[in-house]
Amino acid sequence: MGISDFTNGLMRGIGMGDPVIRLGVTGLSRAGKTVFITSLVANLMDRGRMTALRAAADGSIRSVWLQPQPDDTVPRFELERHLAALTGPDPYWPDGTRHISQLRLSLRVQPRGMFGGMRGQQTVHLDIVDYPGEWLLDLRLMERDFDQWSEEVLSRMTGRPGADAYMAALNDVDMSARFSEATAQQLAMLYTDHLNASREAGFSDCTPGRFLLPGEMAGSPALTFAPLPPSEDRSPLRREFARRYDAYKSRIVKPFFRNHFAKIDRQVVLADVLGAIHAGPKALEDLRRAMADILSAFNPGRSGWLAQLLGMRRVERILFAATKADHLHHSQHQRLTDIVTALLREARDRADFAGARTEAMAIASLRATTEDVIRQNGEELPAVRGTLLDGRRAAFYPGELPADPSALLVPARQGQEEWLDGDYAIMNFRPAADTSRPGDGPPHIRLDRAAEFLIGDRL
């Protein structure tokens, strides 16, 4: 049954007492948020591939349909357009998330258990909130003043793309001179160029996030500042940049999280861990720091600023998912999961202690490859086969991930320039041609397990 078959459900009434699950979905650059949401919704509607979601496997979910999203001022997630891109006759990856959007999916459920039959069917609404991962990284700014943020950013700029151009311009600035808007704009432009180039090179922690996706804020003073070296001298430029940095936090970051996180129950954070490994030790360490800060901010305990802002509301479950598992043979999936778990260990332990359930998982929201075995130098290697973006078919062996995650994490923490014991490649595949049978959603890897962890207990 297709998406169009469910649009008639738009006119069905919503009971005032129906339970609502508000699911936040975000991730870092190229993690596949749009594909995750599109495939999740399509597979909840056509549940033939959702065997690990118990409510789907045992028939508790009787029907699923789309509803208008509850927030009238938030754009609707363009489900139909994205699904057509992924499953059409010439499939392609849809554009990434550039703004917040929302979708409501309603599920008619027959509760299980002794009293389920007595209660009868109920409707559970799943509100999916999609927002750019670049904005999520701004969480770390909330507990840092301008000088702390500047020192942190400048300390890790060395060796990243665009850093030399920014530092050269910074060295030419007369800090004792009167404030110049032209100087501020030049520094902000060069710093933004550095952020964009760093993101392209595989680095994760690129703040402030709105510099990458400014939207209608482009050119505003709140987006026209840049990090400055530490100094006891409060120069005019430093004072103005500090003021704009504070305005960015108070007028952009805080309202976004206050307005859109007040009701979030469950959270998904997606990460392209394979891409970071391919980019090298520094990119992987950058990802580790970014993910730790993200989880610390989502920490449902008593200390996080976000918890204080939202009146101590607790996010109940947090899933960290390494995407693009279909780029690996299944024999390496557990190793990828172990790497994600190790990346998050310190911050995850804090959240677990505070009462939130967290999970690490390797998934592919839309499977683009099939498994194969290739021969190389007389050796058989477990590989994947798919169609490249240029239309060529190719079999691919990315290299073997280590059984012990510390083989990657230790050199990353030590600032090693490159991997000494391995070369981890990546290849960009296009979506596979749609061969789904009636009743099946798009092919995936462990999306049903992700759904069971996130919403299974509420169904």
N, C-alpha and C positions, 0 to 999 in steps of 0.2 A: 504494500500500500504506500503511495507516495505522499509527498508533502501537501500537494494540492487537495488530497482527500480529507485532510484535517482542517483546512481553512474554514470549513463550515462551522467548526467549533468556536469560531470567534463570537458567535452570537449566544453561546451557552452562558447561563448565569453563573456568577461566582458567589458561593455562600459566604456570608460575613464571617463565619467561624471556621472556614477552611484553613488548615495548617499551611504555612508558607515556609519554604527553605530558600534562603537567599545565598546564592553561591557566587563568590567573587572569583574571576578568572584573570590572571595576569601572568606575566613572564618577561624575561629579558629578550633582547633583540633576536629575531629569527627563531624564537622558540616554538612558534606555531600556535598562537592563541586562537586565531581565526579558524584554523583547521580543527583545533580541538573542540571548540564550541559547535561548529557545523556538524562534525561527525558525531559528537555526543548527542545532539538533538535528533539527528537523523536515525541514530541507532536506538534511541529511546522510543521513537515512533515505530520503527520497523526493527523488532527486537530479536531477530533470528540469530544474530551473532553475539548476543549479550548473555551468554550462559553463566558467567560468574556473578551476574547481578541476580540474586536469589529471587527477588520479587518478579523478575522477568522469567526466570527459569521455571518457577512453580505456578505461573499464571496469575499471581496476585495482581499484577498490573493488567487491568481489563481494557483500558483505552487511553490514548494520549492525544492531545490536541493543543494547538497554539492559541494563545489569548493575547489581547493588547497588553503591552507592558504597563505596570502600575504607575510609573513616574512619567507624567505627561510632558515634562521638559527635557527628558533624556531621549536621544535618537534610538530608534529600533535597530537591533542587530540585523544586518541584511542577509538573513539566512538563505532565502531562495536564490539570491544572486551568487552567494558563495558556494552553495551546493551545486548549482548549475556549472560553475567553473570547475569544480572538482570531479564531477561525474558526467560532464557533457561529452560529445563525440570527439572533441579535441581538448582534453582536460589540461588545466593549468592551475598553478597556485594562486589564490586570491591575494590581493594587497593586504599588507599588515595593518594592525590596529593603529589608528591615528587619533582617536578620540574615544570618549566613554560611550558605550551603547548598552542596550538592555534587551532581554527577551524573556517572555513568560511562557512556560510550558506547563500545562495542567495534566495531571495523571489521575485517572479514576482507579482506585485501589480497593481490593477486598482484603482487609487486614487478616493476618494469619493468627493462629492460636485458638485456644478454647473459646474465647469470647469474640473472636473475629466475626463469626457468622451471626452472632447476636447483634453486633454493632452495625452490620451492613456495610455497604460500600461508602467510601469517602473520597473526596477530591483533595489532592495535595498539589499545591502550586510550587513550581521551581522557577524562581527568578534568577536569571543568569546576568551578572553584571560584568561586562568586558571593559578593561581599561589598559592603556599602554604601560608596559613594564618600565619604560623610561620615567614615567611619573612615580612609579612605586619606589624607585631609588631615592627620590627626594625625602623619603621617610628619615634617612640618616641625617639630613640637614637639621631636623627639628631640635636635636640635642647638641648642636654645634653652633658657636657664634662665627662671625665672619673670619676672624683670625684663625680659629681652629680649623675651619673648612679650608681656608687658603693654604695653611701649612700642610694639611693632609693631601690636598690635590697636587701641590707643587712637588711634594716628596715623591710622588709616584709618576710624574709626567716624563721623567727622563727615559729616553728610548722609545717613547710612543710617537706615532705619526703627528706631525704638526706642532710638536712641543718646541722645537728649535725656533720656528718662526715666531711663536708667541713669546718665548723668553727673550729673543732678540729685540722685539718691539718693546717689551717691558723694560729692558735695560736702557732703552733710549728715552724713557719717560722721566721728566724732571718732577720728582715727587713733591718738591717744595713749591712748585708753580701753582697758580690759581687753577681751580677745577675747569677742565675743558671737556665739553660734550663730544667734540670730535675725537679726542683721545680716548674717552670712555667707549665710544662706538667702535673705534679701531681695535681696542683690546678685546671687547666683547665679540667682535666678528672673528678675530684670530683664534680666540679661545673656543668659540663655537665650531670653527673649522677643525680644530684639534679634536673636539668631542666627536664630531661626525667621522673623522678619519680613524679615530681609535675604535669606535663602534664597528666600522667596516673591517678593521683588523682583528676583531674578535674579543675586544675588551668589553667588560660588562659594566663597570662602575663609572658611568659618565654623567656626572651631575653638574648643574641642575638639569633635570630631565626635560623641562619645557624648552630648554635651549635647542633640543633636538626636534621637538614637536611643538613649536610656539603657537600655531593656529592664529587666532585673532589677536594674541598678545605680542606678535612679532613687532619689534621696534620700540616697545614700551620701556620706560625706565626700569620696571621691575625685571626685565630681561636684558638689561644693559649694564652688566658688571662682570668682573672677572677676578680670579685670585691674585693677591698681591703678597710679596715676601714679607716675613715678620719684621716689625719695626716698632720701637717705642714711640716714634714720632707719628702723631695723628695728623697726617697730611690731609689737605682738602680732598684729594682723590680717594684716600682710604676712608675718610669719614663718609663721603657720598656713596662709595661702593658698599660700605657696611650698612648704611641706611637702606639702600636698594635691596641688599641681601635680606635684611629683616622684613622689608615689604614683600618680597617674594614669598617668604615663609608664611607671613601672617595673612596675606591677601590671595595667595594662590594655593599653597600647599595645605594649610589648615582647613580652609573651606571645602576643598575637594574631599578630604578624608572625613570631615565632619558630615558632609551632606550625603556621601555615598557609602560610608562604612557603618553608619549607625545601626543598620539592621543585618549586617553580614553574619551568617552563621558558620559557613564553611568557606575555605579558601583553597584555590589551586595556584601554585607557583610553578610555571614551566621554565625549563632551562635547556639550552642547547649545549649540554656537557661535552658531547663529541666535538662540536665546533671549537670549544675552548681548549680541549686537549690537543686538537690539531694546530691551534694557534700558538701553543707553546706553554712552558711553565708559568710565565708571568700572567698570561691570560687565565690560566686555571686558578692561580692564587687570587687574582682579581675577582673571579667568579665566587670563590670561597668566601672572601670578605663581603661581597655584595649579598650573597645568600644569608650569611650570618646576620648582617644588619637588618635584612628584610624580616627574618624570623624574630629577631629581638624586638622589632617594632610591632610585629603582630603578637608578641608575647601576651597571652591573656592573663598574666599574673598582675601583680600590684604595682610594678615599677614603670611599665612602659608609658610614654607620653600619650600614645594613641588610646590606651585603656583609660587614662585620665580624661582625655578629650571626649570620649564616648560614654562617660559615666560608668566605667568599669565593665562594660559589656564584654563578654568573653567569646572569642572565636573558638568554636568547639572542635573543629577538625581542620588540619592543614595538610595538604598533599603537595609534596615536592616531586615533580616528575621530570625525568630526563627524557626528552623527546627524541624522535628519529631512531628509535630502536630498530626499525626496519633496515637501517644502514649496516647492521651487524647480523651475522648468523646467530640463531637462537642460542648456540652454545656459549656466546659471550654476554648474553643479556644479564645474567646474574652478576657478572663482573661489573657491568655498567651500574647496576643497582647498588652494589657494594661501594662503588666510587661516590655515588650521590649520597649514600648514607654517611660515609666518612667525611665528605665535604661539609655536612650539616651537623656533625656529631655534637660539638660544643653547644651551639645554640639550640639544637633540638633537645638535648637533655634538659635545658632550662625550661623549655616550653612543656615538655612532658611532665616535669616536676610541678609546673603551675597548673596542670589539669587538662591541657589540650591534648588531643590525640593527633600525632603526626605520623606520616608515612612517607617513605621514599620508594620510587617505582620507576622502572624503565618502560616507556610506552611508545607506540606509534599511533597517533590519532587516525591517520589514513595510511594504510600499508601500500607502499609504492613499489615494492620489490618482491621477488620470490627467492628462495634459497637455492644454492647451487654449490658445486665443488669444482675448483679449478686446479690444474696441474701447473706447478712452477718449480723449475729446477729438479724435476723428478719427485716433487712432494705434492701431496693433495692438501689443498687449503679450503676451509669452509668459507664460502663467499655468498654474496647476494647478487642478483641480476635484475636489471631494470632498464628503463628508457631514460636517457640523459635529456637535459633541457634542449639540446640541439636535435633531438629525435633519434640519435643512434642508440642501439641496444648494446649493453655492456655488462660484463660480470666484474665484480669488484671485491677485492680482499683488502680491508682497511688497516691490517696489522692486528696483532693480538694484544688486547688489554691485559695488564698484569693481574695476577690472581690476588696480590696484596695491594690495596689502594695506596699504601704509603710509598710504593715505588714511584707514584706520580705526585702525591701530596707533599712529601718531604722535599724533593728538589724544587717544587713550586714555592714552598715557604722559604727556602734558602735563596731564592732569587736567581736560580739557574737560568741561563739564556736559552738553552735548548735541551731536548731530551737526549740523554746519552745512550740509552739502551733500546730505543725504539723510534720508529717513524710512523706517526699515526695520520693516515690520509683520510680525506672525506671526498665525496662525490655528490653532485647535485642531480637528483633524479626528479623527473616530472611525475605527476600522478599517473597511476596505471589506468588503462581503459576499464570502464565499469562493466563488471561481469556478474553483478549481484543478482541473486534469484529473488523472486517476489517474496516479501517478508523479511529480507535481509537488508540491514543498513550497510554503509560502506565498510570495507575490510579494515581491520585495525589490529593492534597488538596491545592487549591488557586494558583497553578502554573500559571493558566491562568490570574489571577489577577496580579500576579507579572510581567508577560510578558506585560500586558496592561500598567502598570505603567512604565516599563522600555523602551519599544519600540513602544507602541501603537500609540503615537502621530506622529511617523515617518512613519507609514504605511497608 
